[in-house]
Amino acid sequence: MAGDATTIARPYAEAIFARAVETDKLDLWSDILDLLATAAEDPALSGLIASPKLDTAQMTDLMLDIGGARLSDESQNLVRVLVENGRLSVLPEIASLFEARKAEHQGSLDVQVKSAFSLQPAQIQHIADVLKRKLGREINITNEEDPDLIGGFHVRAGDMVIDGSVSGQLSQLANELGI
């Protein structure tokens, strides 16, 4: 389903991104999509989105009420289109794709680094510097601990994955041995 959501969300994200660039409102659209995606991920609201309890007009009114004064005329139109086409459930994916395009446009890349233990700021900076040299873009690192890695780290930068973890090396060894 994740692939389906991406396929469905991509045209919306691309259209929103093009409009945001055209009107020089990337940050505003970022905030709006974050708000709408957060609302769509809320368990109570996601249940309503998936159920036929509310008709199109009621769902539109609900989403517009949630957005309130933060929604511009254009973003209100987006909500209407998403409701009419039954696409509210892909709002989180739309927001994610939009953020990726925004980062690419601004010459930066969001990188997720998972490590078995907490990394020191100097280590995070070193990883950022190495990736910046390799990829030629500004790097924004998000670091989280994952004790299941045993040791080392796992880096995800867009489509690129670097698995320098002990658990990754053990898995690779097991595959090679046919275990």
N, C-alpha and C positions, 0 to 999 in steps of 0.2 A: 504493500500500500504506500510505503514511503516514496517509491519511484513514481507511482501514479500521482501522488500529491505534488511532487516536483513538476511533473509534466503539466498538470493542471495549473499550478501556481506560476510557472515561469512566464507565460504571456502577460499575466497581470503585473508581476513584478517588473518586467521589462517596460511595460507601458507606464507604470507609475514612475519608474526610474527616469525614463525619457522626459516625462512631464516635469519631474523634480529638477532635472538638469536645465531644462528649457526655462523654468521660472526661477532658477537659483534658490530652491527651497529643499535641498537635500536633508538638512537637519530637521526641518519641520515635518517632512514626510517620514523620516526615521522615527520621530516621536509618535506620530499618529499611528503608524503601523505597529509600533511596539505596544501602544495602548490597546489597539484593536486585537492584536494577537494574544496579548495577556488575557483580555476578556474572553476570547474564543477558547482559550485553554482552561479557563475556570471550569471545574467539574460540573457545577450547576448549569452554567450557560451552555457548555458543550452538550449536555444532555438535552437541553431545549433545542439546540441547533439540529441535533440528530432526530428529534421526534417531530411528529406532525401536529403537535398540540397548538402551535402558533402558526397563523397564516402569514403570508409574505408581508402584508402591511403591519401586522403586530410585531414580527421579527425585526422589520426595518425600524419601527418606532423604538423598540427595545435597544437596538444597537445605537441608534442616534441619541437616545437618552443616556446611554453609557458614555458615549463620547462627549456629549454636552457641548459646551462652548469651545472645546479644544478642536472640534472638527470644523474645517473650512467647508465652503460650498463644494469644492472639488472632492474632498474626502467624504462628504455626505453622499455625493453621487457614487463614489466607489462603494460605499456601504450598500446603497440601493442595488447596484449592479451585482454585487456579490450575493445579496439575499435573493434577488430575482433568479440568479443562475444556480442557486443552491451551493455556493462556494465558500460560505463562511468558515467551514471546517478547515480550509487550506490557508487561512490567514497567517498562522504561525510560519508556514513554509514560504508564503509571499514575503513576509517580513524578513525571514532569513536570506532569501535570494536577493532581496533589495539591499540588505546590508552588505552582502558579498559584492554586489555590483558597485555600491557606494565606495567600499574600501578599495576596490580595483580602480575606480575612477580617480580616487584621491591618492593613488599610488601607495596604498598600504595593504597589508595582509594580516588578517587575524590568525594567530597561531595558538593552538592548544597544546600545552606541554603537561603530560601526566608523569609524575615521578613517584617512586616508592617512598621517598622521604621529602620533607620540605626543602625546596631549593632556596639558597641564599640569593639576595638581590644581585650580587656580582655574577653568580652563575646564570641567572635569568638574562642579565645584560649580555653576557658572553654568548649565549645561545642566540639572542636577538642580533648581535653583531655578525655572527657567522652566517645566519640566514639572510641578513640584509646584503652581505657581500655576495652570497650565492644567488639570491633571487632579484637583487637590484630594487627592492622596495622597502618602505618603512614597515617595521614589524611591530605588531601589538600582541603581546604574549599574555595568555591566560594560563595560570598554573594551578593544577590541583593535585592533591596527593592520592595515590592509589596503591595501597599496601600489597595488592595482588600482583603487582609487577615484580615483587621481591627485591629488585635492585635496578638501577639504571633509569631510563626514561623513554617515553613514547611521544613523538612529535607529530602533530597533524597540521599541515599548512596547505589549505585548499585540498587539491587532489594528492598531494605528496604526503607520504607517511614514512617516518623514520622510526623503526622499532629497535631501540637500543636497550631494551629491558631484558632482565634475566629470564623472566617468564616467556618472552618472545623467543629468546635463544633456545630455551628448553623445548618449546613447541616445535621450532624448526628442526632441532636435533631429533625429536620424536618422529617427525614426518620423514626425515631422511632415513631413519632406522626402520620405518614402517610400523611403528608402535601405535 
